[in-house]
Amino acid sequence: MNTKLLGSIAAAAFVTFGAQVNAQDLTSAVEADYDYIFDLYKHFHANPELSFKESESAARMQAELEPLGFTVTTGLGEKWVRNKAKADAGDVVDGVGGYGLVAIMENGEGPTVMLRADMDALPLEEKTGLPYASTVKAVDYRGQEAPVMHACAHDSHMAILVGTARRLAAMKDQWSGTLVLIGQPAEEIGLGAKAMLEEGLYDKFPKPDYVLATHTSGWDSAGDVTYTSGFALANVDSVDIYVKGVGAHGSAPQFSKDPIVIGSQIVNALQTLVSRELDPLQSGVVTVGAFQAGYKHNIIPDAAHLQITVRSYEDDVREILLTGIKRIAEAQARSAGLPEDMMPDVVIEDTYTPSTYNDPEMTERVMSAVASEIGEARVYARPPSMGGEDFSRFGRTDDDIPTVIFWTGGNDPVAMKAAREGKGTLPPANHSPFFAPIPEPTLKTGVHSMTAGALELLGKK
């Protein structure tokens, strides 16, 4: 990393941080620090990096956190040159889950609290028109070139984490324990949390008693905080069905075993999994997102390919859906007269995103603390979502650590209110090339809420 840049960042961090050391009013401290955090947010937004490519993002976070007194471990340092070469070649780099970052501040006896922010961006061309919009193009870890954009607000997550670190470092006289911050790679492809855990996150570093995160949401109004107790996000599985058949001329279907017909029957039959095999009080989704077969009007092909997303909360429901997909695919092939050696190949990706469960007791503690800080009218429950988040993995170990992820609203409150009253359309949200959170209320609310939640979980002085 550029040492001159590191020095200038450290100096700026010290000046602003030092001015806040004696601040008693958290609201005022967050307000006073906003310009610094906004500049950092703009830097991350204009310089997005794809999954397992987050070298500069991790380096900038390291430069921000070390002057505050955190001990920082990343995939950088003496490994940086080798890692960058590996990443440019399309390989997953060494370190804490690639370019994962772990920052530790010990402050006496007390709980260990881990705060997480994800760092990677999406392969998407930005169309927000912002003066700090991304114009970056990059090669992903699979070797494909794409435009890059922080369309899921991970730029705000990094800025919020740094802002929270600045506040907690300035308030060390008010808490006791160990604070662990992580910059997680590769959330967008569902591999980053798994990589960090497999490379010893809970073995090489202080094991947390609690793990907390926030996610900027385009479906909530900027300035608001929403949460779900219990199951909050879904198991996400990807399934491919490769249907086999016997091709023929379109004018002579009697000589075929038509994989398009077989595939269509599979699509229809899959709808019964949720409607007829799940308890009506359980939730599940089986969506066929792609059906590919054939090339010409008058040719019956010899194969078809179905691509399916499967969503659930409970693991036993997940098992019902996945085994049901295989059973239905094979049954439809048999009903068409295909022999056993021509059964469809059903491929379930082994890298899935587990469902996210917000520990109810921890949720109550954190959200009550947040509401006390920012006002009860701005903090409210929301229904669970069938979206996925690999944050779930931090609570899915044998240690059974309580975890909570909550949402920091990011969209225009006026436009959101009008849309909900039927007087307009919802503004663009996460994963849209037009998604642009309103920075000031989003960043201030995120820092304020994460700081309040962390202080609630840490020991008091």
NORKA-V587285 format. One record per pair of residues at least 6 apart in sequence whose C-alpha atoms are under 7 Angstrom apart, sorted by the first residue. I is the first residue (numbers start at 1). GAP is how many residues later the second one is. Records with the same first field share a line. If there is no record, write none. Layout:
I: GAP / GAP
This chain:
1: 58
6: 57
9: 54 / 55
10: 53 / 54 / 57
13: 51 / 54
14: 53
17: 149 / 153
20: 9 / 150
21: 149 / 150
23: 6
30: 414 / 418
34: 410
37: 122 / 126
40: 119
41: 114 / 115 / 118
42: 90
44: 111
45: 88 / 89 / 105 / 110
46: 86 / 87 / 88
47: 87 / 89
48: 73 / 100 / 101 / 102
49: 71 / 72 / 99
50: 70 / 71 / 72 / 90 / 98
51: 69 / 70 / 134 / 135 / 137
52: 40 / 46 / 47 / 89 / 133 / 134
53: 34
54: 45 / 65 / 66 / 131
55: 44
57: 62
58: 41 / 43 / 125
62: 10
66: 6
68: 98 / 101
69: 36
70: 33 / 34 / 35
71: 32 / 33 / 34
72: 30 / 31 / 32
73: 28 / 29 / 30
74: 21 / 22 / 25 / 26 / 27 / 28
75: 19 / 20 / 21 / 23 / 24 / 25
83: 10 / 11
86: 6 / 7
87: 6 / 54
90: 50 / 51 / 52 / 53
91: 50
92: 6
93: 6
96: 100 / 103
97: 95 / 98 / 99 / 102
99: 86
100: 83 / 84 / 85 / 96
101: 81 / 82 / 83
102: 78 / 79 / 80 / 81
103: 77 / 78 / 79
104: 75 / 76 / 77
105: 73 / 74 / 75
106: 71 / 72 / 73
107: 69 / 70 / 71
108: 68 / 69
109: 67 / 68
110: 66 / 67 / 68 / 348 / 349
111: 66 / 67 / 98 / 347 / 348
112: 65 / 66 / 67 / 95 / 96 / 97 / 98
113: 65 / 66 / 67 / 95 / 96 / 97 / 98 / 344 / 345
114: 65 / 66 / 67 / 94 / 96 / 97 / 98
115: 65 / 66 / 67 / 96 / 97 / 98
116: 65 / 66 / 67 / 68 / 96 / 97
117: 40 / 41 / 44 / 65 / 66 / 67 / 96
118: 36 / 39 / 40 / 65 / 66 / 67 / 69
119: 35 / 36 / 39 / 64 / 65 / 66
120: 34 / 65 / 66 / 67 / 68
121: 27 / 28 / 29 / 30 / 33
122: 26 / 27 / 28 / 29
123: 23 / 24 / 25 / 26
124: 23 / 24 / 25 / 309
125: 22 / 23 / 24 / 308
126: 7 / 8 / 23 / 307 / 308
127: 306 / 307
128: 305 / 306 / 307 / 308
134: 15
136: 11 / 12
137: 8 / 9 / 10 / 11
138: 7 / 8 / 9 / 10
139: 6 / 7
151: 279 / 280 / 281 / 282 / 284
152: 278 / 279
153: 63
156: 287
157: 58
160: 283 / 286 / 287
163: 284
164: 283 / 286 / 287
167: 284
168: 283
173: 288
174: 286 / 287
175: 280 / 283 / 284 / 285 / 286
176: 282 / 283 / 284 / 285
177: 281 / 282
184: 8 / 9
185: 7
186: 6
187: 203
190: 163 / 200
193: 197 / 198 / 200
194: 199
209: 192
210: 191 / 192 / 193
211: 191 / 192 / 193
212: 191 / 192 / 193
213: 191 / 192 / 193
214: 191 / 192 / 193 / 194
215: 191 / 192 / 193
216: 191 / 192 / 193 / 194
217: 190 / 191 / 192 / 193 / 213
218: 191 / 192 / 193 / 211 / 212 / 219
219: 210
220: 189 / 190 / 191
221: 188 / 189 / 190 / 191 / 192 / 195
222: 187 / 188 / 189 / 190 / 191 / 216 / 219 / 220
223: 186 / 218 / 219 / 222
224: 154 / 155 / 184 / 185
225: 153 / 154 / 155 / 182 / 183 / 184
226: 153 / 154 / 155 / 156 / 180 / 181 / 182
227: 153 / 154 / 155 / 179 / 180
228: 153 / 154 / 155 / 156
229: 129 / 130 / 131 / 134
230: 127 / 128 / 129 / 130
231: 82 / 125 / 126 / 127 / 153
232: 124 / 125 / 126 / 152 / 153
233: 122 / 123 / 151 / 152 / 153 / 154 / 155 / 156
234: 77 / 78 / 79 / 120 / 121 / 122 / 151 / 152 / 153 / 154
235: 76 / 77 / 78 / 118 / 119 / 120 / 153
236: 74 / 75 / 116 / 117 / 118 / 152
237: 72 / 73 / 74 / 112 / 115 / 116
238: 70 / 71 / 72 / 110 / 111
239: 68 / 69 / 70 / 108 / 109 / 110
240: 66 / 67 / 68 / 106 / 107 / 108
241: 64 / 65 / 66 / 103 / 104 / 105 / 106
242: 62 / 63 / 64 / 102 / 103 / 104
243: 16 / 20 / 60 / 61 / 62 / 101 / 102
244: 15 / 58 / 59 / 60 / 98 / 99 / 100
245: 12 / 13 / 14 / 57 / 58
246: 10 / 11 / 12 / 56
247: 9 / 10 / 11 / 53 / 54 / 55
248: 7 / 8 / 51 / 52 / 53
249: 49 / 50 / 51
250: 48 / 49 / 50
251: 47
258: 42
259: 42 / 43 / 44 / 45
260: 33 / 44
262: 70 / 71 / 74
263: 41
265: 67
266: 62 / 63 / 66
269: 59
270: 55 / 58
273: 48 / 51
274: 10 / 11
283: 29 / 30
284: 27 / 28
285: 25 / 26 / 27
286: 22 / 23 / 24 / 25
287: 21 / 22 / 23
288: 18 / 19 / 20 / 21
289: 18 / 19
290: 16 / 17
291: 14 / 15 / 16
292: 12 / 13 / 14
293: 8 / 10 / 11 / 12
294: 6 / 7
311: 75
312: 6
313: 42
326: 20
329: 15
330: 13 / 14
333: 10
353: 35 / 36 / 37
354: 36 / 38 / 39
355: 33 / 37
356: 36
357: 35
358: 45 / 46 / 47
359: 43 / 44 / 45
362: 40 / 42
363: 41
366: 87 / 90
369: 83 / 84 / 87
370: 79 / 82 / 83
371: 8
373: 79
395: 6 / 7 / 8
408: 34 / 37 / 38
409: 33
410: 27 / 28 / 32
411: 26 / 27
412: 26
415: 11 / 12
416: 10
418: 6
419: 6 / 7
428: 6 / 7
429: 6
